[in-house]
Amino acid sequence: MRILILGGTTEARQAAEKLAALPELDVALSLAGRTENPVRQPVPVRVGGFGGAEGLARHLAEQRVDLLIDATHPYAARISANAAKAAQQAGVAILALRRPGWEQREGDRWTFAEDVTDAVGALGHAPRRVFLSIGRQEAGAFAAASQHFYLVRSVDPVEPPLAAPDVRYILARGPFAEEAELALLGENRIDAVVSKDSGGAASYGKIAAARALGIEVIMIRRPVLPQVPSASTVAELVEMAVAHFGLVAARGV
């Protein structure tokens, strides 16, 4: 019984490892290829796009996939939409991992933005020192507000570089502890953090650090994702997948 997991997240890797422990399941993982040096995965990996929903539907049919799992990033809205459409076209069951967003706590100074363009405007006109923690794909939009200093952290280099005169780049892969984030924000005299509501623990350190320092967070709201059967944790997702096939989970799965 074949499972294709659309991944790129820690949860996708964890789910693949747990499901692959069941001998009845043939598990493969698909990565978009946006990260130059992805983390090693526990199952066979396919890298690159499918050519939209139609291409994915063809792949599902050709590979005789029995279950499609969307475990992509909460902001990978196009991929999630294509996954739902492709599963319907191919007549393949689909499950999704929907990681819960972060909850605002006392002391948080969040300003919500609908998208990246809205976040650029939310920084205002006066020069600020901004920690840009949204990955490299959309960093270029902040060239429209080049009066600010930007501290940009990403797994891979931002190409082309941000068209602003005062930018510092950091290449790093999470998780990031709160203590280290406190030091980073303090050393760079950051007064605004731009973040997506990614959820999870790996990148929450910057949110906690901003709260402790009284720093404003420009929080980009999540996109609307397709309504498909979903789980909020890896354990729940694995349980749903196992139940779909009528299997009994192995010990520790």
C-alpha positions in Angstrom: 0.0 0.0 0.0 1.6 3.2 -1.2 1.8 6.5 0.5 3.1 9.7 -1.0 3.9 12.5 1.5 4.3 16.0 0.4 6.9 17.3 2.8 9.6 19.9 3.5 8.7 20.1 7.2 10.0 18.3 10.3 6.6 16.7 10.8 6.7 15.2 7.3 10.0 13.6 8.0 8.8 12.3 11.4 5.6 10.9 9.9 7.5 9.2 7.0 9.8 7.5 9.5 6.9 6.2 11.6 4.8 5.0 8.7 7.8 3.4 7.0 8.2 1.2 10.2 5.0 -0.7 9.1 6.0 -3.4 6.6 2.7 -3.2 4.8 3.3 0.4 3.7 5.5 1.7 0.9 6.3 5.3 1.8 7.8 8.0 -0.4 8.4 11.7 0.3 8.2 14.6 -2.2 10.2 17.8 -1.7 9.7 21.0 -3.7 13.5 21.4 -4.0 13.6 25.0 -2.6 16.2 24.1 0.0 19.6 23.5 -1.4 20.8 21.0 1.3 17.7 19.4 2.8 17.8 17.3 5.9 18.4 13.6 5.2 15.1 11.7 5.0 14.2 8.2 6.2 12.4 7.1 3.0 12.9 7.5 -0.8 12.7 11.1 -1.9 11.4 12.7 -5.0 12.6 16.3 -5.6 10.9 18.9 -7.8 7.4 20.0 -8.8 4.8 17.9 -10.6 3.4 20.5 -13.0 0.4 21.6 -11.0 -2.6 19.6 -9.9 -2.9 17.8 -13.2 0.7 16.7 -13.1 0.4 15.5 -9.5 -2.8 13.6 -10.4 -1.0 11.8 -13.2 1.8 10.9 -10.8 -0.6 9.5 -8.3 -2.2 7.4 -10.9 1.0 6.2 -12.5 2.6 5.3 -9.2 -0.6 3.7 -7.9 -0.6 5.8 -4.8 -3.2 4.8 -2.3 -3.0 7.7 0.1 -1.6 11.3 -0.4 -0.5 13.1 2.7 -0.1 16.9 2.6 2.5 17.7 5.3 3.8 20.9 3.7 4.4 24.2 5.5 1.3 26.0 6.7 2.1 28.8 4.1 2.5 26.5 1.1 -1.1 27.3 0.0 -0.6 26.6 -3.7 0.8 23.2 -3.0 -2.0 22.3 -0.6 -4.6 23.5 -3.1 -3.0 21.4 -5.9 -2.8 18.4 -3.6 -6.5 18.5 -2.7 -7.4 19.0 -6.4 -5.1 16.2 -7.6 -6.4 13.7 -5.0 -9.9 14.4 -6.2 -9.0 14.0 -9.8 -7.1 10.8 -9.3 -9.6 9.3 -6.8 -7.0 9.0 -4.1 -7.6 9.5 -0.4 -5.9 12.5 1.2 -4.9 13.5 4.7 -3.3 16.7 5.8 -1.2 17.8 8.7 -2.4 21.2 9.9 0.0 22.4 12.5 -1.8 24.8 14.9 -0.7 28.4 14.9 0.8 30.2 17.8 -1.5 31.7 20.5 -1.0 35.4 21.5 -0.1 35.7 25.1 0.0 38.5 27.6 2.9 40.8 26.8 2.9 40.0 23.1 2.9 43.1 20.8 1.5 41.6 17.6 0.4 43.6 14.6 -1.3 41.4 12.1 -0.7 41.6 8.3 -2.7 39.8 5.7 0.3 39.1 3.5 4.0 40.0 2.9 3.1 43.3 1.1 0.9 44.3 4.0 3.7 43.5 6.4 6.0 45.8 4.4 3.6 48.6 5.0 3.0 47.8 8.6 6.7 48.7 9.4 5.9 52.3 8.7 8.0 55.1 7.1 10.4 55.8 10.0 13.6 53.8 9.8 13.6 50.7 12.0 15.8 47.8 12.8 13.9 44.7 11.5 14.5 41.0 12.0 13.1 39.4 8.9 12.3 35.8 9.7 10.1 34.6 6.8 12.5 32.6 4.8 14.2 33.7 1.5 11.4 33.3 -1.0 9.6 36.6 -0.2 12.4 38.6 1.3 12.7 40.7 -1.8 9.4 42.4 -1.2 11.0 44.4 1.6 13.2 46.3 -0.9 10.1 48.6 -1.2 10.9 49.8 2.3 14.7 50.2 2.0 14.9 52.8 4.7 15.0 50.0 7.3 17.9 47.9 8.5 17.2 44.2 7.9 18.6 41.2 9.7 17.6 38.3 7.4 17.8 34.7 8.5 17.3 31.8 6.1 18.5 28.3 5.5 19.9 29.2 2.0 21.2 32.5 0.7 18.7 35.1 -0.5 19.2 35.4 -4.2 19.2 38.0 -5.5 20.2 39.9 -2.4 17.7 42.3 -0.8 17.9 45.6 -2.6 18.4 47.7 0.5 21.5 49.5 1.7 21.8 48.1 5.2 21.2 44.3 5.4 22.9 41.6 7.5 22.4 37.9 6.4 22.5 34.9 8.7 22.4 31.3 7.3 21.0 29.0 9.9 18.6 26.1 10.3 16.3 25.8 13.4 15.4 25.0 16.0 16.3 28.3 17.7 16.3 28.5 21.5 14.8 31.5 23.2 18.1 32.4 24.9 19.9 32.6 21.6 17.1 34.6 20.1 17.2 37.1 23.0 20.9 37.6 22.3 20.4 37.9 18.6 17.7 40.6 18.9 19.7 42.5 21.6 23.0 42.5 19.7 21.3 43.8 16.6 19.2 46.3 18.4 16.0 44.9 16.7 12.8 46.9 17.3 10.5 44.9 15.0 10.2 41.2 14.0 8.5 40.1 10.8 7.3 36.5 11.1 4.8 34.1 9.7 2.5 32.3 12.1 4.3 29.0 11.5 3.3 27.3 14.7 5.4 24.6 16.4 8.3 24.9 18.7 11.3 25.1 16.3 11.0 28.8 15.6 8.9 30.0 18.6 12.0 31.2 20.4 12.0 34.5 18.5 8.3 35.1 19.5 9.1 34.5 23.1 12.2 36.6 22.9 10.3 39.5 21.3 7.7 39.3 24.1 10.4 39.4 26.8 12.0 42.5 25.2 8.8 44.3 24.4 9.5 44.2 20.6 6.7 44.5 18.1 6.0 41.4 15.9 4.5 41.9 12.5 2.6 38.6 12.2 1.6 37.5 8.7 -1.7 35.7 8.9 -2.0 32.2 7.5 -3.5 31.6 4.1 -6.8 29.7 3.7 -6.1 26.0 3.0 -8.4 23.4 1.5 -10.8 21.5 3.8 -9.6 17.9 3.8 -9.4 15.4 6.6 -6.6 16.6 8.8 -4.6 16.0 12.0 -2.8 18.6 14.2 0.1 16.3 15.3 2.3 13.7 13.8 0.9 11.0 16.2 -2.7 11.8 15.2 -1.7 11.8 11.5 0.0 8.4 11.7 -3.1 7.1 13.6 -5.4 8.3 10.8 -3.2 6.8 8.1 -3.0 3.5 9.8 -6.8 3.4 10.4 -7.3 4.3 6.7 -5.6 1.0 5.7 -7.2 -1.0 8.5 -3.8 -1.8 10.0 -2.6 -2.2 13.6 0.2 0.2 14.4 3.5 -1.3 15.3 4.9 -0.7 18.8 6.2 2.8 19.1 4.5 4.0 15.9 
